[in-house]
Amino acid sequence: MQDMIAKGASWFDQQRKKHLAVTVEYQATGTMFTKSFPATIGMSRWDSIDASGQMIRFETRDYFVSVDEMRDNPRRGDRIHETDATGVRRTYEVMVPGGANNPWSWADRGQRIRRIHTQLVESD
């Protein structure tokens, strides 16, 4: 079974390199220092109505990164800056997903890919 997990992790890593979604800048809480690395994105959007009847749009992104690119565990409040092909810069804050007790999780059983859960906080 472990051999299948290792093969799956290797395949995902190769696919990630071939199908790079974005290069992100990671900024730890309270610092100006950023580190750039490639990431693959999983995105969710939904609308909700608040108590006053106003529509609110939510957007979350899960960034999948190799542990070779990011060795330290992300912390709640850290930020990920992303600039798309049109030059629009968005900032996402590391959040704790519902039902979890940490802002990241391993995305594969071989523990080579890390999933970082974020929510949009700023957009140019």
Chimera marker file (.cmm) of the C-alpha trace (Angstrom):
<marker_set name="trace">
<marker id="1" x="0.000" y="0.000" z="0.000" r="1" g="1" b="0" radius="0.5"/>
<marker id="2" x="2.794" y="2.455" z="0.830" r="1" g="1" b="0" radius="0.5"/>
<marker id="3" x="4.215" y="1.983" z="-2.663" r="1" g="1" b="0" radius="0.5"/>
<marker id="4" x="0.872" y="3.105" z="-4.178" r="1" g="1" b="0" radius="0.5"/>
<marker id="5" x="0.833" y="6.181" z="-1.929" r="1" g="1" b="0" radius="0.5"/>
<marker id="6" x="4.368" y="7.084" z="-2.996" r="1" g="1" b="0" radius="0.5"/>
<marker id="7" x="3.439" y="6.623" z="-6.675" r="1" g="1" b="0" radius="0.5"/>
<marker id="8" x="0.372" y="8.818" z="-6.226" r="1" g="1" b="0" radius="0.5"/>
<marker id="9" x="2.376" y="11.573" z="-4.533" r="1" g="1" b="0" radius="0.5"/>
<marker id="10" x="5.013" y="11.421" z="-7.256" r="1" g="1" b="0" radius="0.5"/>
<marker id="11" x="2.359" y="11.611" z="-9.984" r="1" g="1" b="0" radius="0.5"/>
<marker id="12" x="0.660" y="14.603" z="-8.327" r="1" g="1" b="0" radius="0.5"/>
<marker id="13" x="3.980" y="16.408" z="-7.978" r="1" g="1" b="0" radius="0.5"/>
<marker id="14" x="4.753" y="15.892" z="-11.676" r="1" g="1" b="0" radius="0.5"/>
<marker id="15" x="1.272" y="17.088" z="-12.675" r="1" g="1" b="0" radius="0.5"/>
<marker id="16" x="1.627" y="20.143" z="-10.466" r="1" g="1" b="0" radius="0.5"/>
<marker id="17" x="4.861" y="21.071" z="-12.198" r="1" g="1" b="0" radius="0.5"/>
<marker id="18" x="3.316" y="20.555" z="-15.647" r="1" g="1" b="0" radius="0.5"/>
<marker id="19" x="0.084" y="22.383" z="-14.849" r="1" g="1" b="0" radius="0.5"/>
<marker id="20" x="1.223" y="25.212" z="-12.601" r="1" g="1" b="0" radius="0.5"/>
<marker id="21" x="-1.761" y="27.303" z="-11.634" r="1" g="1" b="0" radius="0.5"/>
<marker id="22" x="-0.007" y="30.239" z="-10.017" r="1" g="1" b="0" radius="0.5"/>
<marker id="23" x="3.123" y="31.440" z="-8.274" r="1" g="1" b="0" radius="0.5"/>
<marker id="24" x="2.244" y="32.889" z="-4.881" r="1" g="1" b="0" radius="0.5"/>
<marker id="25" x="4.018" y="35.050" z="-2.320" r="1" g="1" b="0" radius="0.5"/>
<marker id="26" x="3.653" y="33.771" z="1.229" r="1" g="1" b="0" radius="0.5"/>
<marker id="27" x="3.919" y="36.298" z="4.065" r="1" g="1" b="0" radius="0.5"/>
<marker id="28" x="4.045" y="35.235" z="7.711" r="1" g="1" b="0" radius="0.5"/>
<marker id="29" x="2.048" y="37.245" z="10.251" r="1" g="1" b="0" radius="0.5"/>
<marker id="30" x="3.828" y="40.377" z="11.463" r="1" g="1" b="0" radius="0.5"/>
<marker id="31" x="6.586" y="40.361" z="8.840" r="1" g="1" b="0" radius="0.5"/>
<marker id="32" x="7.217" y="42.109" z="5.528" r="1" g="1" b="0" radius="0.5"/>
<marker id="33" x="9.294" y="39.173" z="4.245" r="1" g="1" b="0" radius="0.5"/>
<marker id="34" x="7.658" y="37.088" z="1.521" r="1" g="1" b="0" radius="0.5"/>
<marker id="35" x="8.633" y="33.779" z="-0.031" r="1" g="1" b="0" radius="0.5"/>
<marker id="36" x="7.533" y="32.856" z="-3.564" r="1" g="1" b="0" radius="0.5"/>
<marker id="37" x="6.652" y="29.327" z="-4.633" r="1" g="1" b="0" radius="0.5"/>
<marker id="38" x="4.421" y="27.496" z="-7.128" r="1" g="1" b="0" radius="0.5"/>
<marker id="39" x="0.967" y="26.327" z="-6.059" r="1" g="1" b="0" radius="0.5"/>
<marker id="40" x="-2.031" y="24.567" z="-7.525" r="1" g="1" b="0" radius="0.5"/>
<marker id="41" x="-5.402" y="26.068" z="-6.597" r="1" g="1" b="0" radius="0.5"/>
<marker id="42" x="-8.737" y="24.657" z="-5.512" r="1" g="1" b="0" radius="0.5"/>
<marker id="43" x="-11.383" y="27.407" z="-5.306" r="1" g="1" b="0" radius="0.5"/>
<marker id="44" x="-14.888" y="27.770" z="-3.828" r="1" g="1" b="0" radius="0.5"/>
<marker id="45" x="-17.330" y="30.674" z="-4.144" r="1" g="1" b="0" radius="0.5"/>
<marker id="46" x="-20.779" y="31.094" z="-2.675" r="1" g="1" b="0" radius="0.5"/>
<marker id="47" x="-23.292" y="33.807" z="-1.862" r="1" g="1" b="0" radius="0.5"/>
<marker id="48" x="-25.090" y="34.357" z="1.424" r="1" g="1" b="0" radius="0.5"/>
<marker id="49" x="-27.612" y="36.854" z="2.785" r="1" g="1" b="0" radius="0.5"/>
<marker id="50" x="-26.751" y="38.678" z="6.019" r="1" g="1" b="0" radius="0.5"/>
<marker id="51" x="-29.227" y="39.760" z="8.735" r="1" g="1" b="0" radius="0.5"/>
<marker id="52" x="-29.948" y="43.068" z="6.948" r="1" g="1" b="0" radius="0.5"/>
<marker id="53" x="-30.781" y="41.306" z="3.672" r="1" g="1" b="0" radius="0.5"/>
<marker id="54" x="-27.547" y="42.229" z="1.903" r="1" g="1" b="0" radius="0.5"/>
<marker id="55" x="-25.904" y="39.643" z="-0.344" r="1" g="1" b="0" radius="0.5"/>
<marker id="56" x="-22.378" y="38.707" z="0.668" r="1" g="1" b="0" radius="0.5"/>
<marker id="57" x="-20.040" y="36.825" z="-1.654" r="1" g="1" b="0" radius="0.5"/>
<marker id="58" x="-17.498" y="34.499" z="-0.066" r="1" g="1" b="0" radius="0.5"/>
<marker id="59" x="-14.448" y="33.089" z="-1.773" r="1" g="1" b="0" radius="0.5"/>
<marker id="60" x="-12.020" y="30.566" z="-0.366" r="1" g="1" b="0" radius="0.5"/>
<marker id="61" x="-8.994" y="28.991" z="-1.954" r="1" g="1" b="0" radius="0.5"/>
<marker id="62" x="-7.048" y="25.945" z="-1.030" r="1" g="1" b="0" radius="0.5"/>
<marker id="63" x="-3.437" y="26.184" z="-2.163" r="1" g="1" b="0" radius="0.5"/>
<marker id="64" x="-1.679" y="22.875" z="-2.739" r="1" g="1" b="0" radius="0.5"/>
<marker id="65" x="2.077" y="23.196" z="-2.321" r="1" g="1" b="0" radius="0.5"/>
<marker id="66" x="4.952" y="20.771" z="-2.095" r="1" g="1" b="0" radius="0.5"/>
<marker id="67" x="6.513" y="20.427" z="1.352" r="1" g="1" b="0" radius="0.5"/>
<marker id="68" x="9.840" y="20.883" z="-0.447" r="1" g="1" b="0" radius="0.5"/>
<marker id="69" x="8.707" y="24.431" z="-1.332" r="1" g="1" b="0" radius="0.5"/>
<marker id="70" x="7.192" y="25.213" z="2.071" r="1" g="1" b="0" radius="0.5"/>
<marker id="71" x="8.614" y="23.380" z="5.056" r="1" g="1" b="0" radius="0.5"/>
<marker id="72" x="7.108" y="25.486" z="7.869" r="1" g="1" b="0" radius="0.5"/>
<marker id="73" x="3.486" y="25.009" z="8.880" r="1" g="1" b="0" radius="0.5"/>
<marker id="74" x="1.277" y="27.952" z="7.916" r="1" g="1" b="0" radius="0.5"/>
<marker id="75" x="-0.316" y="29.836" z="10.794" r="1" g="1" b="0" radius="0.5"/>
<marker id="76" x="-3.729" y="31.410" z="11.021" r="1" g="1" b="0" radius="0.5"/>
<marker id="77" x="-3.451" y="35.033" z="9.866" r="1" g="1" b="0" radius="0.5"/>
<marker id="78" x="-0.517" y="34.473" z="7.492" r="1" g="1" b="0" radius="0.5"/>
<marker id="79" x="-1.189" y="35.873" z="4.034" r="1" g="1" b="0" radius="0.5"/>
<marker id="80" x="-0.830" y="34.655" z="0.478" r="1" g="1" b="0" radius="0.5"/>
<marker id="81" x="-0.514" y="37.269" z="-2.264" r="1" g="1" b="0" radius="0.5"/>
<marker id="82" x="-1.448" y="36.227" z="-5.776" r="1" g="1" b="0" radius="0.5"/>
<marker id="83" x="-1.194" y="38.236" z="-9.008" r="1" g="1" b="0" radius="0.5"/>
<marker id="84" x="-3.104" y="36.902" z="-12.008" r="1" g="1" b="0" radius="0.5"/>
<marker id="85" x="-2.196" y="37.202" z="-15.699" r="1" g="1" b="0" radius="0.5"/>
<marker id="86" x="-4.090" y="40.514" z="-16.015" r="1" g="1" b="0" radius="0.5"/>
<marker id="87" x="-2.104" y="42.104" z="-13.175" r="1" g="1" b="0" radius="0.5"/>
<marker id="88" x="-4.871" y="41.981" z="-10.547" r="1" g="1" b="0" radius="0.5"/>
<marker id="89" x="-3.371" y="41.329" z="-7.103" r="1" g="1" b="0" radius="0.5"/>
<marker id="90" x="-5.413" y="39.514" z="-4.471" r="1" g="1" b="0" radius="0.5"/>
<marker id="91" x="-4.549" y="38.791" z="-0.867" r="1" g="1" b="0" radius="0.5"/>
<marker id="92" x="-5.828" y="35.697" z="0.928" r="1" g="1" b="0" radius="0.5"/>
<marker id="93" x="-5.551" y="35.065" z="4.649" r="1" g="1" b="0" radius="0.5"/>
<marker id="94" x="-4.821" y="31.623" z="6.058" r="1" g="1" b="0" radius="0.5"/>
<marker id="95" x="-7.946" y="30.388" z="7.839" r="1" g="1" b="0" radius="0.5"/>
<marker id="96" x="-8.977" y="27.307" z="9.770" r="1" g="1" b="0" radius="0.5"/>
<marker id="97" x="-11.400" y="25.203" z="7.687" r="1" g="1" b="0" radius="0.5"/>
<marker id="98" x="-14.697" y="24.245" z="9.337" r="1" g="1" b="0" radius="0.5"/>
<marker id="99" x="-14.334" y="21.202" z="11.555" r="1" g="1" b="0" radius="0.5"/>
<marker id="100" x="-10.541" y="21.424" z="11.712" r="1" g="1" b="0" radius="0.5"/>
<marker id="101" x="-8.173" y="22.627" z="14.399" r="1" g="1" b="0" radius="0.5"/>
<marker id="102" x="-5.332" y="23.831" z="12.188" r="1" g="1" b="0" radius="0.5"/>
<marker id="103" x="-5.103" y="26.052" z="9.063" r="1" g="1" b="0" radius="0.5"/>
<marker id="104" x="-3.396" y="23.445" z="6.937" r="1" g="1" b="0" radius="0.5"/>
<marker id="105" x="-3.594" y="19.740" z="6.324" r="1" g="1" b="0" radius="0.5"/>
<marker id="106" x="-1.729" y="17.163" z="4.335" r="1" g="1" b="0" radius="0.5"/>
<marker id="107" x="-3.400" y="16.691" z="0.976" r="1" g="1" b="0" radius="0.5"/>
<marker id="108" x="-1.892" y="13.271" z="0.333" r="1" g="1" b="0" radius="0.5"/>
<marker id="109" x="-1.210" y="10.258" z="2.486" r="1" g="1" b="0" radius="0.5"/>
<marker id="110" x="2.497" y="10.370" z="1.654" r="1" g="1" b="0" radius="0.5"/>
<marker id="111" x="2.641" y="13.818" z="3.299" r="1" g="1" b="0" radius="0.5"/>
<marker id="112" x="4.461" y="15.432" z="0.348" r="1" g="1" b="0" radius="0.5"/>
<marker id="113" x="1.697" y="17.902" z="-0.597" r="1" g="1" b="0" radius="0.5"/>
<marker id="114" x="0.324" y="20.464" z="1.854" r="1" g="1" b="0" radius="0.5"/>
<marker id="115" x="-3.149" y="22.035" z="1.549" r="1" g="1" b="0" radius="0.5"/>
<marker id="116" x="-3.457" y="25.601" z="2.879" r="1" g="1" b="0" radius="0.5"/>
<marker id="117" x="-6.997" y="26.904" z="3.389" r="1" g="1" b="0" radius="0.5"/>
<marker id="118" x="-7.485" y="30.672" z="2.815" r="1" g="1" b="0" radius="0.5"/>
<marker id="119" x="-10.169" y="33.321" z="2.470" r="1" g="1" b="0" radius="0.5"/>
<marker id="120" x="-10.043" y="36.455" z="0.271" r="1" g="1" b="0" radius="0.5"/>
<marker id="121" x="-9.339" y="39.642" z="2.248" r="1" g="1" b="0" radius="0.5"/>
<marker id="122" x="-8.175" y="42.189" z="-0.384" r="1" g="1" b="0" radius="0.5"/>
<marker id="123" x="-8.336" y="42.688" z="-4.133" r="1" g="1" b="0" radius="0.5"/>
<marker id="124" x="-6.892" y="45.495" z="-6.311" r="1" g="1" b="0" radius="0.5"/>
<link id1="1" id2="2" r="1" g="1" b="0" radius="0.2"/>
<link id1="2" id2="3" r="1" g="1" b="0" radius="0.2"/>
<link id1="3" id2="4" r="1" g="1" b="0" radius="0.2"/>
<link id1="4" id2="5" r="1" g="1" b="0" radius="0.2"/>
<link id1="5" id2="6" r="1" g="1" b="0" radius="0.2"/>
<link id1="6" id2="7" r="1" g="1" b="0" radius="0.2"/>
<link id1="7" id2="8" r="1" g="1" b="0" radius="0.2"/>
<link id1="8" id2="9" r="1" g="1" b="0" radius="0.2"/>
<link id1="9" id2="10" r="1" g="1" b="0" radius="0.2"/>
<link id1="10" id2="11" r="1" g="1" b="0" radius="0.2"/>
<link id1="11" id2="12" r="1" g="1" b="0" radius="0.2"/>
<link id1="12" id2="13" r="1" g="1" b="0" radius="0.2"/>
<link id1="13" id2="14" r="1" g="1" b="0" radius="0.2"/>
<link id1="14" id2="15" r="1" g="1" b="0" radius="0.2"/>
<link id1="15" id2="16" r="1" g="1" b="0" radius="0.2"/>
<link id1="16" id2="17" r="1" g="1" b="0" radius="0.2"/>
<link id1="17" id2="18" r="1" g="1" b="0" radius="0.2"/>
<link id1="18" id2="19" r="1" g="1" b="0" radius="0.2"/>
<link id1="19" id2="20" r="1" g="1" b="0" radius="0.2"/>
<link id1="20" id2="21" r="1" g="1" b="0" radius="0.2"/>
<link id1="21" id2="22" r="1" g="1" b="0" radius="0.2"/>
<link id1="22" id2="23" r="1" g="1" b="0" radius="0.2"/>
<link id1="23" id2="24" r="1" g="1" b="0" radius="0.2"/>
<link id1="24" id2="25" r="1" g="1" b="0" radius="0.2"/>
<link id1="25" id2="26" r="1" g="1" b="0" radius="0.2"/>
<link id1="26" id2="27" r="1" g="1" b="0" radius="0.2"/>
<link id1="27" id2="28" r="1" g="1" b="0" radius="0.2"/>
<link id1="28" id2="29" r="1" g="1" b="0" radius="0.2"/>
<link id1="29" id2="30" r="1" g="1" b="0" radius="0.2"/>
<link id1="30" id2="31" r="1" g="1" b="0" radius="0.2"/>
<link id1="31" id2="32" r="1" g="1" b="0" radius="0.2"/>
<link id1="32" id2="33" r="1" g="1" b="0" radius="0.2"/>
<link id1="33" id2="34" r="1" g="1" b="0" radius="0.2"/>
<link id1="34" id2="35" r="1" g="1" b="0" radius="0.2"/>
<link id1="35" id2="36" r="1" g="1" b="0" radius="0.2"/>
<link id1="36" id2="37" r="1" g="1" b="0" radius="0.2"/>
<link id1="37" id2="38" r="1" g="1" b="0" radius="0.2"/>
<link id1="38" id2="39" r="1" g="1" b="0" radius="0.2"/>
<link id1="39" id2="40" r="1" g="1" b="0" radius="0.2"/>
<link id1="40" id2="41" r="1" g="1" b="0" radius="0.2"/>
<link id1="41" id2="42" r="1" g="1" b="0" radius="0.2"/>
<link id1="42" id2="43" r="1" g="1" b="0" radius="0.2"/>
<link id1="43" id2="44" r="1" g="1" b="0" radius="0.2"/>
<link id1="44" id2="45" r="1" g="1" b="0" radius="0.2"/>
<link id1="45" id2="46" r="1" g="1" b="0" radius="0.2"/>
<link id1="46" id2="47" r="1" g="1" b="0" radius="0.2"/>
<link id1="47" id2="48" r="1" g="1" b="0" radius="0.2"/>
<link id1="48" id2="49" r="1" g="1" b="0" radius="0.2"/>
<link id1="49" id2="50" r="1" g="1" b="0" radius="0.2"/>
<link id1="50" id2="51" r="1" g="1" b="0" radius="0.2"/>
<link id1="51" id2="52" r="1" g="1" b="0" radius="0.2"/>
<link id1="52" id2="53" r="1" g="1" b="0" radius="0.2"/>
<link id1="53" id2="54" r="1" g="1" b="0" radius="0.2"/>
<link id1="54" id2="55" r="1" g="1" b="0" radius="0.2"/>
<link id1="55" id2="56" r="1" g="1" b="0" radius="0.2"/>
<link id1="56" id2="57" r="1" g="1" b="0" radius="0.2"/>
<link id1="57" id2="58" r="1" g="1" b="0" radius="0.2"/>
<link id1="58" id2="59" r="1" g="1" b="0" radius="0.2"/>
<link id1="59" id2="60" r="1" g="1" b="0" radius="0.2"/>
<link id1="60" id2="61" r="1" g="1" b="0" radius="0.2"/>
<link id1="61" id2="62" r="1" g="1" b="0" radius="0.2"/>
<link id1="62" id2="63" r="1" g="1" b="0" radius="0.2"/>
<link id1="63" id2="64" r="1" g="1" b="0" radius="0.2"/>
<link id1="64" id2="65" r="1" g="1" b="0" radius="0.2"/>
<link id1="65" id2="66" r="1" g="1" b="0" radius="0.2"/>
<link id1="66" id2="67" r="1" g="1" b="0" radius="0.2"/>
<link id1="67" id2="68" r="1" g="1" b="0" radius="0.2"/>
<link id1="68" id2="69" r="1" g="1" b="0" radius="0.2"/>
<link id1="69" id2="70" r="1" g="1" b="0" radius="0.2"/>
<link id1="70" id2="71" r="1" g="1" b="0" radius="0.2"/>
<link id1="71" id2="72" r="1" g="1" b="0" radius="0.2"/>
<link id1="72" id2="73" r="1" g="1" b="0" radius="0.2"/>
<link id1="73" id2="74" r="1" g="1" b="0" radius="0.2"/>
<link id1="74" id2="75" r="1" g="1" b="0" radius="0.2"/>
<link id1="75" id2="76" r="1" g="1" b="0" radius="0.2"/>
<link id1="76" id2="77" r="1" g="1" b="0" radius="0.2"/>
<link id1="77" id2="78" r="1" g="1" b="0" radius="0.2"/>
<link id1="78" id2="79" r="1" g="1" b="0" radius="0.2"/>
<link id1="79" id2="80" r="1" g="1" b="0" radius="0.2"/>
<link id1="80" id2="81" r="1" g="1" b="0" radius="0.2"/>
<link id1="81" id2="82" r="1" g="1" b="0" radius="0.2"/>
<link id1="82" id2="83" r="1" g="1" b="0" radius="0.2"/>
<link id1="83" id2="84" r="1" g="1" b="0" radius="0.2"/>
<link id1="84" id2="85" r="1" g="1" b="0" radius="0.2"/>
<link id1="85" id2="86" r="1" g="1" b="0" radius="0.2"/>
<link id1="86" id2="87" r="1" g="1" b="0" radius="0.2"/>
<link id1="87" id2="88" r="1" g="1" b="0" radius="0.2"/>
<link id1="88" id2="89" r="1" g="1" b="0" radius="0.2"/>
<link id1="89" id2="90" r="1" g="1" b="0" radius="0.2"/>
<link id1="90" id2="91" r="1" g="1" b="0" radius="0.2"/>
<link id1="91" id2="92" r="1" g="1" b="0" radius="0.2"/>
<link id1="92" id2="93" r="1" g="1" b="0" radius="0.2"/>
<link id1="93" id2="94" r="1" g="1" b="0" radius="0.2"/>
<link id1="94" id2="95" r="1" g="1" b="0" radius="0.2"/>
<link id1="95" id2="96" r="1" g="1" b="0" radius="0.2"/>
<link id1="96" id2="97" r="1" g="1" b="0" radius="0.2"/>
<link id1="97" id2="98" r="1" g="1" b="0" radius="0.2"/>
<link id1="98" id2="99" r="1" g="1" b="0" radius="0.2"/>
<link id1="99" id2="100" r="1" g="1" b="0" radius="0.2"/>
<link id1="100" id2="101" r="1" g="1" b="0" radius="0.2"/>
<link id1="101" id2="102" r="1" g="1" b="0" radius="0.2"/>
<link id1="102" id2="103" r="1" g="1" b="0" radius="0.2"/>
<link id1="103" id2="104" r="1" g="1" b="0" radius="0.2"/>
<link id1="104" id2="105" r="1" g="1" b="0" radius="0.2"/>
<link id1="105" id2="106" r="1" g="1" b="0" radius="0.2"/>
<link id1="106" id2="107" r="1" g="1" b="0" radius="0.2"/>
<link id1="107" id2="108" r="1" g="1" b="0" radius="0.2"/>
<link id1="108" id2="109" r="1" g="1" b="0" radius="0.2"/>
<link id1="109" id2="110" r="1" g="1" b="0" radius="0.2"/>
<link id1="110" id2="111" r="1" g="1" b="0" radius="0.2"/>
<link id1="111" id2="112" r="1" g="1" b="0" radius="0.2"/>
<link id1="112" id2="113" r="1" g="1" b="0" radius="0.2"/>
<link id1="113" id2="114" r="1" g="1" b="0" radius="0.2"/>
<link id1="114" id2="115" r="1" g="1" b="0" radius="0.2"/>
<link id1="115" id2="116" r="1" g="1" b="0" radius="0.2"/>
<link id1="116" id2="117" r="1" g="1" b="0" radius="0.2"/>
<link id1="117" id2="118" r="1" g="1" b="0" radius="0.2"/>
<link id1="118" id2="119" r="1" g="1" b="0" radius="0.2"/>
<link id1="119" id2="120" r="1" g="1" b="0" radius="0.2"/>
<link id1="120" id2="121" r="1" g="1" b="0" radius="0.2"/>
<link id1="121" id2="122" r="1" g="1" b="0" radius="0.2"/>
<link id1="122" id2="123" r="1" g="1" b="0" radius="0.2"/>
<link id1="123" id2="124" r="1" g="1" b="0" radius="0.2"/>
</marker_set>
